[in-house]
Amino acid sequence: MSEATTRSELSQVLDELKAMRSDIQAMDKKLDIHIATTTEKFNALEEKINSVRTELKAEMQSVRTELKGEVQSVRTELTTKLQAVDEKVTDLSDRQRVVDSRLWGFIVALVGAIVAYLVKLSFFDKI
């Protein structure tokens, strides 16, 4: 059942194995080159990502600073307007007190005049 192999057949098999080995070595070299290329691309991509992060952080910081300035200016403007409104309310309150004082003075004078007229009518109605 076992066949005898000839020297030429064995040399052919050996040659095929050597060819396969050289093919495997060539594929290993291609694979190493592909790995190196992929690593370089990955590192370049990582550097780009880091630079974009740095740019974004700088941009966010400048936007944050700008917003703080705008918020501060709005706050200052609102404070100024609130003070003006407060002064106007205070002025209106003072004016209202003056008007109330005049009105009460007029009412007291009118009541006094009516009482004086009634007293005159009751005590001196023939004159």
Long-range contacts (C-beta under 8 A, 24 or more apart in sequence): none
